[in-house]
Amino acid sequence: MARKLLVIEDEPTLSRLISYNLSQDGYEVVLEEHGTGGYERARRESFDLILLDLMLPGMNGIEILEKLRVSGVKTPIVILTAKNAEEDIVLGLKLGADDYITKPFGVSEMLARVGAVIRRTSGEESEYTAPASSESKISLGALTIYPDKYEVMLGQQAINLRPKEFEVLLYLARKPGVVMTRDDLMNAVWGFDYIGGQRTVDVHVSSLRKKLELDPGSVHIDSIRGVGYKLVVAQAKADSRPSL
C-alpha cells in the first residue's frame, strides 16, 4: 500500500510540483492550500507524513505544528521554510517537527528527506536499538529514566519530553560522563540516513537543558566545544569514590 502524504502549501506552482514528484515516487498525495483546512485534515485523517509550509493563510505552519503536537497527533512533519529563516527552523524543531527543507530545494533533496523521515519514524532501517526488556529503568542521582514507558522523573517531578528529546537523553544517560559527539547522537537517534544538519542535535540538547533545570545541581548536560555533549550527574560522581 502506498504511503499517504499530506502537503499543506498555498503556492500553486510549488504545490503541483511537489505533488507530481511525490506521486511519481509512489506516494499517495493529498493537497491542502489553506492553513486551517490543512490543520483540520491533519487532525482528522491518518497520514504517514506531512509536508508543512510555514507561511500559510488562515493559520500559519508554526501554529499548525504546535496545535497538532499539543492535541497528540504524532504524524511525522517536515517543515518547508525560507533559507534564511533559522529562527523558524529552530522553533519548528523545538515544537516537534521531524525535519526541515529550505526553499528553494531540489526534487532529489525533497524525496530523500521524505524517504529518510518515513523510514526512521516507521522503524525501517533504524539504527536506534530499542532498550532490552530487562532495562526497566536507569537511575542517575535524582534522574530516573523508564525506557519502556518513555517516562523521565527528576526527583519527584515528571519531565515531559518529546520523543527525540527522550532518545537523546537516554543515549547520554547510558554513558554518563562520556562525551558523545554530535555525529554519535545523530546516528544513534536519527539514523545514518538522516540528511539534516547537526543543528538538529543542538536544538534538542538546548531544549533538554531547560527541562533539566528543575534540579540543576543534580544533573546537567555539558557542552564540549568542537566535540559534543556529555551528561554530568553529581551523585554519580560521589558514588564512584571508593569506600574507606
URVENFEN-V120036 format. One record per residue. RES is the residue in three letters. OMEGA is omega as a letter, one per 40 degrees, with the letter a starting at -180 (* if undefined). Layout:
RES&OMEGA ; RES&OMEGA
This chain:
MET&a ; ALA&i ; ARG&a ; LYS&a ; LEU&i ; LEU&i ; VAL&i ; ILE&a ; GLU&a ; ASP&a ; GLU&a ; PRO&a ; THR&i ; LEU&i ; SER&i ; ARG&i ; LEU&i ; ILE&a ; SER&a ; TYR&a ; ASN&i ; LEU&i ; SER&i ; GLN&i ; ASP&i ; GLY&a ; TYR&i ; GLU&a ; VAL&i ; VAL&a ; LEU&i ; GLU&a ; GLU&a ; HIS&a ; GLY&a ; THR&i ; GLY&i ; GLY&i ; TYR&a ; GLU&a ; ARG&i ; ALA&a ; ARG&a ; ARG&a ; GLU&a ; SER&i ; PHE&i ; ASP&i ; LEU&i ; ILE&i ; LEU&a ; LEU&i ; ASP&a ; LEU&a ; MET&a ; LEU&i ; PRO&i ; GLY&i ; MET&a ; ASN&a ; GLY&i ; ILE&i ; GLU&i ; ILE&a ; LEU&a ; GLU&a ; LYS&i ; LEU&a ; ARG&i ; VAL&a ; SER&i ; GLY&i ; VAL&a ; LYS&i ; THR&i ; PRO&a ; ILE&i ; VAL&a ; ILE&i ; LEU&a ; THR&i ; ALA&a ; LYS&a ; ASN&a ; ALA&a ; GLU&a ; GLU&i ; ASP&i ; ILE&a ; VAL&i ; LEU&i ; GLY&i ; LEU&i ; LYS&a ; LEU&i ; GLY&i ; ALA&a ; ASP&i ; ASP&i ; TYR&i ; ILE&i ; THR&i ; LYS&e ; PRO&i ; PHE&i ; GLY&i ; VAL&a ; SER&i ; GLU&a ; MET&a ; LEU&i ; ALA&a ; ARG&i ; VAL&i ; GLY&a ; ALA&a ; VAL&i ; ILE&i ; ARG&a ; ARG&a ; THR&i ; SER&i ; GLY&i ; GLU&i ; GLU&a ; SER&i ; GLU&a ; TYR&a ; THR&i ; ALA&i ; PRO&i ; ALA&a ; SER&a ; SER&a ; GLU&a ; SER&i ; LYS&i ; ILE&a ; SER&i ; LEU&a ; GLY&i ; ALA&a ; LEU&i ; THR&a ; ILE&i ; TYR&a ; PRO&a ; ASP&a ; LYS&a ; TYR&a ; GLU&i ; VAL&i ; MET&i ; LEU&a ; GLY&i ; GLN&a ; GLN&i ; ALA&i ; ILE&a ; ASN&a ; LEU&i ; ARG&a ; PRO&a ; LYS&i ; GLU&i ; PHE&a ; GLU&i ; VAL&i ; LEU&i ; LEU&a ; TYR&i ; LEU&a ; ALA&i ; ARG&i ; LYS&a ; PRO&i ; GLY&a ; VAL&a ; VAL&i ; MET&i ; THR&i ; ARG&i ; ASP&i ; ASP&a ; LEU&a ; MET&a ; ASN&a ; ALA&a ; VAL&a ; TRP&i ; GLY&a ; PHE&a ; ASP&i ; TYR&a ; ILE&i ; GLY&a ; GLY&i ; GLN&i ; ARG&i ; THR&i ; VAL&a ; ASP&a ; VAL&a ; HIS&i ; VAL&i ; SER&i ; SER&i ; LEU&a ; ARG&a ; LYS&a ; LYS&i ; LEU&a ; GLU&i ; LEU&i ; ASP&a ; PRO&a ; GLY&a ; SER&a ; VAL&i ; HIS&i ; ILE&i ; ASP&i ; SER&i ; ILE&a ; ARG&i ; GLY&a ; VAL&a ; GLY&a ; TYR&i ; LYS&i ; LEU&a ; VAL&a ; VAL&a ; ALA&a ; GLN&i ; ALA&i ; LYS&a ; ALA&a ; ASP&a ; SER&a ; ARG&a ; PRO&i ; SER&a ; LEU&*
